[in-house]
Every structure is written in C-alpha cells, then in structure tokens.
Amino acid sequence: MEEGLLEAHQFAVGDTEGHFEDIIHFLTTRVAPKGYNVQQKKELVVHVEDFSAITRHLYNMGTNEIL
C-alpha cells in the first residue's frame, strides 16, 4: 500500500432505476410490491439478501463482504 493511501477506501456510487425501488420497498416494509406473482416474490426474497436499506438508501454487499 502506498504511504499516502493508508486510510483510503474504494467505493462506487451509482444511480439506479426499476426493480431497485422494489428492493427498497421490500426491505423497509417486508411486503412485496403489489402485482408480484408467487415466483416474483420468491426471486425478490433471494435477491434482497445482498442488500441493506439504511435511511432509505440502498447498499449492496460486495463479494469481499464490504457493504
């Protein structure tokens, strides 16, 4: 590690649309969005395992276990 970067952290910030709104809704209410069929609900439950909603902001757990 370079001396000037000892306390630096790498991260990415992105703007998303679409189903990420559904993920935030599910994480905050624990209710699937209206209109979801059984298969979509199952997929949503599996998909949200890698996400956390903190004060209505969505964070994704990376493969290196860093939020």
N, C-alpha and C positions, 0 to 999 in steps of 0.2 A: 504494500500500500504506500502511496506517496505521502510524504510528510504533511502536505497541506490538505489532504483529504481524510484525515483520521476520523473525523466525526461527520463526514458527508454521508448522505443516504440517497440512494437512487429510487425514484418513483416516477410513475406516469399518471397524468390526469387526463381524463377523456370525457367527452360529452356523448351520451347515448340516447337512443330513442327506442320506441317499440316495447318489446317484452320486458325490458328492464323496469319499466313503470309497474308492470305486473309483479315483478320480483319484490320491489319495494313495498307494494301494497300487501303482498302475502307476508313478508317479514314483519310488517308493523301491525297487521290485523289478524294474521293466521287464518285468513279466509281467502280462498281462490277467487279471482275475478269472476263476475257474472258471465255466463255464456261458455265457461270451460266445461268440456265433457270429462268423463272419468279418466281417460287416457291423458289428457292435457294436465289434469290435476296431479296425476302420478308423476309426470315428467317435471312439473313445476317443483314438486317436493324434492325430487332428486337434484334438480338444477340449483336450488337455493342453498344447498349445503355449503357451497364455496363462497357464499356472500354474507355480508353483515350490513345491516342498516343502522347507522348511527346518526341521530338527529336528522333523519330523512335524507341522508347522503348514503349512497351505495358504495361499498368497498368489496373487493374481490380478494380472496385468499390465494396467493400465488403458489406455484409448485414448490417453492422454497419455504413455505409456511410463513411468509411475511404478508401481513394484511395490506 
